[in-house]
Amino acid sequence: MSLPPKIETLRRASVFNKKTRKRAIEKLKKDKSYLMKCLKEDIKENIIFRNYEDYLISVVLEEENKMQRFKPFPRQKAFSSKDFLSYYIQDLKNTPKEGKIRKVGVFDTETTDITGYIISYAVVIQDMEDLSTKEIYELLNPEAKISEEAFSVHKISQEELKNKPTFKEKKDEILNIFNSLDMVVGHNVLYDFGVLKRELERINHFPNVIDIPIFDTMYYAADVVVLEKKKMPRLEEAIAFFFGKKNINYHNALEDVKATLKVFNKLLES
């Protein structure tokens, strides 16, 4: 039975770091006997795994006596991102320190238009242990025209970009950033991944960057942020709900990722 896109997006968040995920999956490929025992015990009607790959990894760590495996939960609870968030936080707390996500990168782009190319991108990398951060911000020459509508939003002009590097010139640097992360965080980050995919396809490059775990603050905040009308919260609405109205230069990629990081950290306190 297929699940709504909201749930599938929520399920992409991982509590495990890249090294732990890779090691556990490699071990499972060699011996699935303990996993099959666990699945027989855990799979019942109307349940859902928060993240099935995380479940697999927790089974490996349980077999190694490092933690108890994650349990599935009632399917109906998955329809509330508030419930989903509580399960994520619980799983994160139950994960041994050496296995937890350590390096997350908050990602955002600004583009020539809604289906266009990148003119700026930003990543704030946060160490989840000490909460230290590193900021990356870059303007790019999109080699395409910026629409008037897009300019009215981000205020980045064609003239400003004419001597900037192209995406092709920065591609390896960008991909190396993603390869260094345990998880990518963003507010409607699937849109930005779509932009990144479009840029890569334009230069005939097809890596699986979209396969990285993601934590989308828009989806996770959907049933946490209270609005007059039930809908997915915009970033500024999430900030206002948690912190009050702030004077932030929204639609600047760096300012947006710094605001998104605040929302992400606040959600994990819930």
N, C-alpha and C positions, 0 to 999 in steps of 0.2 A: 504493500500500500504506500503510495507516494505521500510525502508530507508537504505542507505549505512552504513557500520560499522563506518565510520568516523563520520557521523552525530549522530549516536546513542551514540558514545563515547562522543562527544561534549555535548550532551544533559544530561549527567550524572552529570554535575557540578551544585551545588546548591548555592544559596545566603543566605539560611536560616540556622540558627543553629539547633542543634538536638532537643533542648527543644521546640522551636517554631514549628518545623515540627511535632513532636509528638502530641502537644496540638491541632494543627489545624486539623490534620487527625482524631483525636478522636472526635472533634467537628463536622466534616463533616459526620461522621458515624451516628450521632444522627439527623442531619437535613441537607438535600441537596437542600432545596427549593431555596435558593439564588444562589447556584452553578448552578442549572438548568436554572435559569433566565440568568445568565452570559454566559453560554455555548450557549444558543440560540442567544445571541447577537454577540458572538465572533467566532463561528465556521462557516467558509466559505470554499469554494474550494481553493485549492492551498495555504493553510497557514500551519504553523507549530508552535507548542509551543516549546520555547527554552528548558524548562524542565516542563513536564506536572504536576508533583507533586508540583513544585514551583508555577505554575499557581493556583493549588487548594489552596495552603496555602495563596497566595496573595488574593484570593477571600474571604477567612475567615477574613483576616486582613482588607480588604476593608469593609466588613459587620460590622466590629467593629470600622470603621472610623479611622483606623490607617495608611492606605495608599491606593493608587489606585491600582487596580489589574493589573497584567502584561498582555500585549496584545500579541497575536500571530503575526507572521510576514510572509512575502511572502516566500513560500517554496524555491524558487530559491536562495534566499539569504543564505539559510542554507548550500549551497554547498561551501561557502567560510568561512573558519574558522575565517578570519579577521572580516567579518560581524557578525558571531556568537559571537566572543569575544566582539564586541561593544555592542551587546544586553545584554550580561552577565554583563558588566561593568555598563551599564545603569540601569539594574535591581538591581544591588548591591547598586548603589547610591540612588535608590528610595525606598530601604528597610529601615524601621525604625531601629534605632541603637539596640534596645533590641531584634530585630528579626534576625539580621545579623549573618552570620558565625563568630565565634570568635576564635575557636581553630582548626587550620589545621595542619596536619602532613604530612611531605614530606617523602616518603618511597622508599627504594631501597634494593635490595638483590644482593649478589654474590652467585654463585651456583657451584656444582660439575661439571655440564655440562649443555648444553642448555635445556635439559629436566630433569634435576637432582634435587638435594636437596640443602637446604640453608647451606652455610658455614659462611656467615656473613650477617647481616642486619643492617640497620640504619634508624632512624627516627629523623627528626628535627621538633619539635613542635613549631609553631609560633602563638603567640597571635596577631590576626588581628587588634586589637585596638592600642596597643603600639609597635607592631613588636618585642617584646622580644621573645627570643628563648630558647629552651632546647634541648640538643643533647643526643641521645641514640645510642650506637654502641655496637655490640656484635658479637663475633666469636662463631660458633657452631660446634660441632662434627657431621658431616653429617651421620656417620655410613654407608658411601658409598665411593667409590673411586673417587678421583678428576681426571678428564680427563687431558691429557697433553695440549690439546687445551685451556681448561678453565684455567689451571695454567699459561699458557703463557700470559693470559689476566690479571688476578687479582693477580698473584704471591703469593697466599696463599697456603702453602704446607700442606700435610697430617700430617706431624710431628707436625706442629704448632697447630693442632686442636685436637690432641689425648686426651688431658686432659680438653678440653672445654665441657660445658654442651651440651646436645642434644636438639633438637627442642622440644621433648616431655617434657623435664624438664623446658623449658622456655615458653611453650605454653600459660599458663594462663597469664603470664606477657605480652606476645605479644598481646593476645586478649584484655586484659584490656586497652592497649594503644589504639587500634582501637576503643574500646567502649567509650573512652573518647573524641574522635574527632568529629568535625562537618563535616569534609571533608578530604579526603586523596588526596594529590598532588603527582605526579610522572611523570617522563619522560618515556613514554611507560609503565605506571604503570599496565596496564592490564597483561603484562608479569609477573610482580612481584606478582600480585594477583593470577595468575595461579600457580606460584611456591608455594605460601602460601597455596592454595587450595590442591595442591599435598601433601604437608607436613601434613596437617590436615587429609586428607584421609588416609595417611599412618598409622596414629594412631587412625583411626576410629572415627574421630571427625568431625562433619558437621555443624558448625555454619554459619549463613548468613553474614559473614564478607564482602563478595563481594557486598552486597547490599548497602554498605555505599556510599554516593555521592563521586565522584572523579573529579578531574581537571587534565587532562592529558596534560602536557605542550608540548609534542611532537605534539599532534593533534591540540592544540590551536595555536601553532607557525607555523603550516604548511603553511599558506598563509601570514604570517607576516615576517618570516625569508626568505630573498631572497638568493637563491643559484643559481649556474650556471645551475644546472639540477634540474627540478621540482621533489621534493620527500619530504618524511618526514624528518625533520632535526634531525641529531644526537645531543646529548646534547652538545658536544664540538662545533658543528656548530652554535647552538643557542647562546651559550656563546660568541663565536667569533663575531657573527653578532651584538649582543647588547653591548658587552663590549670590543671587541678586543680580540686578542689571549692572553690567560692566562695560566700560568704555574700551571695546576691543575692535580693532580694524579687521572685521570679518571679510572673508574673500581675499585675504592675503594668506598665501599658503602657510607661511611660518606662524603667523598669528593664529590661524585655524588649528594647526597641529598642537600648539601650546595650549589652546583652549580645550581641544579634544583630550589631551593628556590629563588635564584637570578633571574632566568628566570621567574618564577611565578610572583614575585613582579613587574618585568619589564613589563610583559604582562598586568598587571592590571593598569599600567600607560598609556597604549596605547590609 
